[in-house]
Amino acid sequence: MGIPVPGLSRLLSDDDLPALSRRELQVAQLFGRGLSNRMIAEELSISPGTVERHVANIFTKLGVNSRSQVAIWTIEHHLIHTGRNATLC
């Protein structure tokens, strides 16, 4: 159900990373791919309002205030590949 989050157990056990839920990690990964809230909602089969709640939680937990900061975080933590064939890890 939904998209998988590769390396999730490693991420959730790493003391250096904030404790994002599985769904928040999925939303963050999709941010990193440049998807809009509506596109994320469609991809995960959830409402846009639920995506907005996840976005607010992610911003709070990561201590950021923009989508681009979340996208950078996903790259830095190897949640997405960058380059010509950018995909989820």
N, C-alpha and C positions, 0 to 999 in steps of 0.2 A: 504494500500500500504506500503510495507516494514515492518520491525519489529516495534512493539510498544515500546515506551519508558515510562514505568510505572513511575508515580510520576513526569512527565516532568514539569507540571505547577508549582509544588513546587520547583523543581530544578531551573527553569528559574527565579523564583521570589526571590530566596535566595541570599541576597547580599554577602554572603560569598563565593559563587561559581562563577567561570568565566562564561561569557555568551556564552556557546557553543550552536550552532544551533541544531535543532532536529537531523539532519543527522550526525553531529559531535558526538552527544551523542550516536547515534546508532553505529557509527564506534568505539568509545571508549569502549562501552559495548562489542563489538565483539573482540577488543584487549584484554579485560579482560578475554575472553574465550580462548585466545591464537590463534585466527585465523590469517592467513597471509593476506597480502593485496589482493592477488588474490582470496582467499576464501571469504574475506569481499565483494569484488566486485561481486562475484557470488551470495552471500547471499542477497545483496541489489539490484542486477540487475543494477549495474553501472560499468563504466570502471575502470580498475586498475589505470589509470591516475587520475581519479576523486578521488579515494580512497587516492592516494598519496597527492593530494591537501588538502583533509580533514585532513590527518595525519599531514601535515605541519601546518595547522591552529590550530589543537589541541595542538601540541607541543608549538606553540607560545602563545596561550591563557592560557595554564596551566603552562608555564614557565619550561617545561621539555625538555629532549633531548633523551629519550629512550622509547621504547615500554613498558618495564617493569615498568617505572615510571607511565605511563598512566594506566597500569593494576592495580598497587597499588592504584592509585587515584580512579579507578572504585570501588574497594573493599571498600576503606575508605568512599566513598559516597554512598554505598549500591546500586550500579547500577548492581551488580552481586552477586549471592550467592557463597560462597566458600565451600569447602568440597567435599565429595564424589560425590554429585549430583549437581555440579556447573551448574547453569543456569542463564539466565537473570532474573532480578527481575521484 
